[in-house]
Amino acid sequence: MFITAQILLTIATLGYSAIPAFVDSNNTHVTNPGWDRHARFHVVWQVSSYVYVALLALYLIWSAGSDKWPLWLAVLLAAGAYGGFWTAVILRPAYDGRLLSQVNPVPNIPWNIAGKRFATDANVTAFTLFVVVLLAGAYCLARSSAA
């Protein structure tokens, strides 16, 4: 179970760092012509900060030997990153925020399940899945026999 926890926590870590760094490094975010230059600065700051935090988390995950505590620190780091996302989602009415840019929107994810068609926001969908992976990793970590 310990190696499963390490793998799941690695996926969860990449979900808040490498994937946003790749996905947001284009005209939907970093070079979005409709965004104020200062807003683009904040995107680069946030994304690069998460990459650096993730490098620390990956080090903790894969250098832990059989110790659980470094992996629990990685869980907390991921929880902080995902918690920040969900805080921004929940507080949108307070700051007049939107999930989609009106200038260069990230497309919704279309679904067809048992003939029922619907779409979900790409970020909410992805981060929901990564939180599930994080919770599964924490569960495996808690159940592992490592020290």
C-alpha positions in Angstrom: 0.0 0.0 0.0 2.9 2.4 0.6 4.1 2.3 -3.0 0.5 2.8 -4.1 0.3 5.9 -1.8 3.5 7.2 -3.3 2.2 6.8 -6.9 -1.2 8.3 -6.1 0.4 11.3 -4.3 2.7 11.8 -7.2 -0.3 12.0 -9.6 -2.1 14.4 -7.2 1.1 16.5 -7.0 1.4 16.7 -10.7 -2.2 17.7 -10.9 -1.7 21.0 -9.1 1.7 21.7 -10.6 2.9 20.3 -13.9 -0.6 20.1 -15.5 -1.6 23.7 -14.8 1.9 24.9 -15.8 1.4 23.2 -19.1 -2.2 24.0 -19.7 -2.1 27.7 -18.5 1.1 28.6 -20.5 -0.8 29.9 -23.5 -3.3 32.5 -24.6 -6.0 31.3 -22.2 -3.9 32.5 -19.2 -0.3 33.6 -19.4 -0.5 35.4 -22.7 -4.2 36.2 -22.7 -4.5 39.5 -24.6 -7.7 40.3 -22.7 -6.0 40.1 -19.3 -4.3 43.0 -17.6 -0.5 42.5 -17.5 -0.6 42.4 -13.7 -3.2 39.6 -13.7 -0.8 37.6 -16.0 2.0 38.3 -13.6 -0.1 36.7 -10.8 -0.8 33.7 -12.9 2.9 33.1 -13.6 3.7 33.7 -9.9 1.0 31.2 -8.7 1.8 28.5 -11.2 5.5 28.7 -10.8 5.1 28.7 -7.0 3.0 25.5 -7.2 5.7 23.9 -9.3 8.4 24.7 -6.7 6.1 23.4 -3.9 5.5 20.3 -6.0 9.2 19.7 -6.4 9.5 19.7 -2.6 6.5 17.4 -2.3 7.9 14.9 -4.9 11.2 14.9 -3.0 9.3 14.1 0.2 7.3 11.4 -1.5 10.2 9.6 -3.1 13.0 10.1 -0.5 10.8 9.0 2.5 12.1 5.5 2.7 9.6 3.7 4.8 8.6 6.8 6.9 5.1 8.0 6.5 5.4 11.5 7.9 7.1 13.0 4.7 4.2 11.7 2.7 1.7 13.3 5.1 3.5 16.6 4.5 3.0 16.0 0.7 -0.7 15.4 1.4 -1.0 18.6 3.3 0.8 20.6 0.6 -1.6 19.2 -2.0 -4.5 19.9 0.2 -3.4 23.5 0.4 -3.1 23.8 -3.3 -6.5 22.2 -4.0 -8.1 24.0 -1.1 -7.0 27.3 -2.7 -8.7 26.3 -5.9 -12.0 25.3 -4.2 -11.9 28.5 -2.1 -11.7 30.5 -5.3 -14.6 28.6 -6.8 -16.8 29.0 -3.7 -16.0 32.7 -3.2 -16.6 33.7 -6.8 -19.7 35.8 -5.9 -17.7 37.8 -3.4 -15.1 39.0 -6.0 -17.3 38.7 -9.1 -15.1 35.8 -10.4 -15.9 33.4 -13.3 -14.8 29.9 -14.1 -14.5 30.8 -17.8 -12.7 33.6 -19.5 -14.9 35.5 -21.9 -11.8 36.2 -24.1 -10.2 32.8 -24.5 -12.2 30.3 -22.6 -11.0 26.8 -21.8 -13.7 24.6 -23.3 -16.1 22.5 -21.1 -15.8 18.8 -21.1 -18.7 17.2 -23.0 -20.2 14.0 -21.5 -22.7 11.4 -22.9 -23.6 9.0 -20.1 -26.4 6.6 -20.9 -27.7 8.9 -23.5 -27.7 11.9 -21.2 -25.6 14.7 -22.6 -24.1 17.4 -20.5 -20.9 19.4 -20.0 -18.8 20.2 -17.0 -16.2 22.9 -16.4 -12.7 21.6 -17.4 -11.0 22.9 -14.2 -13.7 21.8 -11.8 -13.7 18.3 -13.4 -9.9 17.9 -13.4 -9.5 19.2 -9.9 -12.3 17.0 -8.6 -10.6 14.0 -10.1 -7.3 15.0 -8.6 -8.8 15.5 -5.1 -10.2 12.0 -5.4 -6.7 10.7 -6.3 -5.3 12.7 -3.3 -7.9 11.2 -0.9 -7.2 7.7 -2.3 -3.4 8.3 -1.8 -4.1 9.5 1.8 -6.2 6.4 2.4 -3.5 4.1 1.1 -0.9 5.9 3.2 -3.1 5.5 6.4 -3.6 1.8 5.7 0.1 1.1 4.8 2.3 -0.9 7.2 5.2 1.5 6.7 6.6 3.3 9.8 
